[in-house]
Amino acid sequence: MAEHNDLGKFGEALAVQFLQKNGYKILETNWTFQKAEVDVIALKDNILAIIEVKTRSSIDFGLPQDFVNTKKIQLLVKAVNEYVISNDLDVEVRFDIIAIHKEDKNFNLEHLEDAFYYF
């Protein structure tokens, strides 16, 4: 597996640990619908958190969250609509980003709740 794929999987594992420590129930990881992949779907306090995890080895070219583009957001929204309907959920939906970047020998994690909105 390519090094960047390993970094991405590592970041997703860190994100899941962080979410579980903070009271989230993990419902799905790497859930796919058509062309969309949702990194983490979690539930807390009747809020369905749709979490895009972005991990970078450095921030030389920008913050991890800067790499969530409009096309990705559109794909996530379409996928999540399907997830909510197919699972007959009555929940509030929130889109989050967990941004992780390496600094020296440590990884910094930032949980951005309500990171983007859709219409």
C-alpha positions as CSV (number, residue, x, y, z in Angstrom):
1,M,0.0,0.0,0.0
2,A,1.3,3.5,-0.8
3,E,2.6,5.5,2.1
4,H,-0.1,8.2,1.7
5,N,-2.8,5.4,2.0
6,D,-1.1,4.1,5.2
7,L,-1.2,7.7,6.6
8,G,-4.9,8.0,5.7
9,K,-5.8,4.7,7.4
10,F,-3.7,5.8,10.5
11,G,-5.6,9.1,10.6
12,E,-8.9,7.4,10.4
13,A,-8.0,5.1,13.2
14,L,-6.9,8.1,15.3
15,A,-10.2,9.8,14.5
16,V,-12.3,6.8,15.6
17,Q,-10.4,6.6,18.9
18,F,-10.9,10.3,19.5
19,L,-14.6,10.1,18.7
20,Q,-15.2,7.0,21.0
21,K,-13.3,8.7,23.8
22,N,-15.7,11.7,23.4
23,G,-18.9,9.7,23.6
24,Y,-19.6,8.9,19.9
25,K,-21.0,5.6,18.9
26,I,-19.3,4.6,15.6
27,L,-22.0,3.2,13.2
28,E,-19.9,2.9,10.0
29,T,-16.4,3.4,8.8
30,N,-15.5,3.8,5.1
31,W,-19.2,3.5,4.1
32,T,-19.7,3.8,0.4
33,F,-22.6,4.7,-1.9
34,Q,-22.1,5.1,-5.6
35,K,-18.9,7.3,-6.0
36,A,-18.9,8.5,-2.4
37,E,-17.1,7.2,0.6
38,V,-17.9,8.4,4.0
39,D,-14.9,8.0,6.4
40,V,-16.9,7.8,9.6
41,I,-20.6,7.9,10.5
42,A,-21.1,8.3,14.2
43,L,-24.0,9.0,16.6
44,K,-24.1,11.2,19.7
45,D,-27.1,12.8,21.4
46,N,-29.4,12.0,18.4
47,I,-27.0,13.8,16.0
48,L,-25.7,11.8,13.1
49,A,-22.1,13.1,12.6
50,I,-20.8,12.6,9.1
51,I,-17.0,12.9,9.5
52,E,-14.5,13.4,6.7
53,V,-11.0,12.7,8.0
54,K,-8.1,14.5,6.4
55,T,-4.6,13.6,7.4
56,R,-1.4,15.3,6.2
57,S,2.2,14.6,7.0
58,S,2.8,18.4,7.0
59,I,0.9,21.6,6.6
60,D,3.4,23.1,4.1
61,F,0.7,23.1,1.3
62,G,-2.3,24.0,3.5
63,L,-4.3,22.7,6.4
64,P,-5.9,19.3,6.0
65,Q,-9.4,20.7,6.1
66,D,-8.6,22.9,3.1
67,F,-8.7,19.7,1.0
68,V,-12.4,19.1,1.3
69,N,-13.7,20.5,-1.9
70,T,-17.2,21.2,-3.3
71,K,-17.4,18.0,-5.3
72,K,-16.6,15.9,-2.1
73,I,-19.3,17.8,-0.2
74,Q,-21.9,17.1,-2.9
75,L,-21.0,13.4,-2.9
76,L,-21.2,13.2,0.9
77,V,-24.6,14.8,1.0
78,K,-26.0,12.4,-1.6
79,A,-24.6,9.4,0.2
80,V,-25.8,10.6,3.6
81,N,-29.3,11.2,2.3
82,E,-29.3,7.6,1.1
83,Y,-28.0,6.3,4.4
84,V,-30.6,8.2,6.5
85,I,-33.5,7.0,4.2
86,S,-32.3,3.4,3.9
87,N,-31.8,3.1,7.7
88,D,-35.1,5.0,8.4
89,L,-33.3,7.4,10.8
90,D,-34.9,10.3,12.5
91,V,-31.8,12.3,13.5
92,E,-30.2,15.6,13.0
93,V,-27.3,15.4,10.5
94,R,-24.1,17.3,11.0
95,F,-21.1,17.4,8.7
96,D,-17.7,17.4,10.5
97,I,-14.1,17.3,9.5
98,I,-11.3,15.8,11.6
99,A,-8.1,17.4,10.5
100,I,-4.9,15.7,11.5
101,H,-1.4,16.7,10.7
102,K,2.1,15.7,11.8
103,E,4.1,18.1,13.8
104,D,7.6,16.9,14.8
105,K,6.9,13.3,16.0
106,N,3.3,13.9,17.1
107,F,0.0,14.2,15.3
108,N,-2.3,17.1,16.0
109,L,-6.0,16.4,15.8
110,E,-8.7,19.1,15.4
111,H,-12.4,18.2,15.3
112,L,-14.3,20.8,13.3
113,E,-18.0,20.4,14.0
114,D,-20.5,21.8,11.5
115,A,-17.6,22.2,9.1
116,F,-19.8,22.8,6.1
117,Y,-23.4,23.2,5.2
118,Y,-25.5,22.0,2.3
119,F,-28.6,23.4,0.6
